[in-house]
Amino acid sequence: MQGEPVASQGSGLVENDLSCVQCSYSLRTLAADANSPECGAPVLRSLSADLSLADAAWLRALTSGAGWMTFGVLSALVLFLGGFFLFASDRGGLDKLLGISVGEMAESLFVMAPVVGAAMLAWGIFQFTTPEDLRTGCANWPRQWSRWTGLVSMGAVVGACLLFCAAEPMAASVMLIVLSPIGVVGVALMFSLAPYEWRLLERCALQQKAQSVRGMGWAFGALWVLWLGLPTAASLASIRNADLTRILLLFASLAMLVLQVCVLAVAPMLLRTRIRRLLRERS
């Protein structure tokens, strides 16, 4: 359709050869607020199947949320790498040069990294999952689950950091294991955000990217099962090679982290770029 009007603003009728997304019935000459005579699906649902025809305010909310999500991940990585650099550097020389304790500064960056990143991610996910018009039937359960699991998961990261600072490492560890992005709620976030993103990518005609995001979601689930089951299986089988178990757990953790970065930052940035191009073509 390439930005051409699908419904005349004067008549409110579908003017292009638009097929119903549910039954493939031709909707040409039907009113935009009517239903398909074949299956009863709202015409608006088919009109919004292409993101280039969706509401501009909603598209701008998607682009804003995607930007915050990507910026949150990058900010957390920069702060963490900065803290690691300070921690591994010559502390004595830097202490004299800066006049402050580099070790304390590194610890502050380690705490700030997840807090700042989680706050930006929470706000970004909240905007990114802004509800579309309910009449369009747009992926309701992935959007709702992504919104609330994202908020709970990011809040758990902040809470764990505060507990750690309050000298409650055990409580912080439990909160991270259960509620953080690597815990139960984090897995729920991945299994809801990935479907939400791949449906948006399909609506942007980025089928290959959509399939990649779908594969990332399943791969993350498999790695998480491995991450949970490997220690139990090793203990039940009386495996003595503990080093191999640690290596596999480290591999699974790093792979899950990479997949999370892709779903939380890379895929939203692809959607942001595509949607902004669609908005420019529309104007």
Secondary structure, DSSP 8 states (H G I E B T S, - for coil): -TT--SB-TTT-BB-S--B-TTT--B-TTSBTTSB-TTT--BHHHHHTSSGGGS-HHHHHHHHHHHHHHHHHHHHHHHHHHHHHHHHHS-HHHHHHHHSS-HHHHHHHHHHHHHHHHHHHHHHHHHHHT----GGG---HHHHHHHHHHHHHHHHHHHHHHHHHHTT-HHHHHHHHHHHSTTSHHHHHHHHHHHHHHHHHHHHTT-HHHHHHHHHHHHHHHHHHHHHHHHHHHHHHTT---HHHHHHHHHHHHHHHHHHHHIIIIIHHHHHHHHHHHHHHHH-
